[in-house]
């Protein structure tokens, strides 16, 4: 019954497809990217976070925390519909559903989840706070401390990535995975959304730069960036 609120607010033209509710922020891009890479049939619905769509009662049915992205899979476990929130959990669900872009052995799966949690717990929050204070809160907060704090932490995390990628082509080694999908939109946002390449001295992180160029050149990435765009 509650899912009916979602369907009424965002009617589906293809109800048998996965229904994606999102916007092309870094977190939104990474789920659209997974859907594109995995070749899953899906129907996108724009949740305009600039107009507070995420706080409507209909959206809170699928994510009580009012964050994008969220999705409904009409063909979930045991052929029952399932709704999902939290982009990292969605990536894990889609990888398990298709058996793609994730290691199948236990050790590999553990490594995958560790780096996925690293993105969710560190890259996303810290890069997001950096972007907020560096670009969006300039007029409302003129104290230098937040920008300096999040600049330092963003560079520290870039250093973690760079050291790891000096030894690996992709985050899990030789194979592109949901970990790359999770992290690369946030790295790209430092340049494309926050215009902070010079401030962060991104050229210092040569392995990150190499990896980012490889990941963002993929056709699926180019398509995903346009999904649920304003």
Protein Blocks (a to p, Z undefined) as FASTA:
>chain_A
ZZmmmmmmmccfblmbccddddddfklmmmmmmmmmnopacddddddfknommmpmklmm
momnopacddddfblghhiacddehjklmmmmmmmmnopaiafbfklmmmmmmmmmmmmm
mmmmmmmmmmmmmmmmmmmoccfklmmmmmmmmmmmmmmmmmmmmmpfblnljaccfklm
mmmmmmmmmmmmnopmmmnommlmmmlmmmmmmmmmpmklmmmmmgopZZ
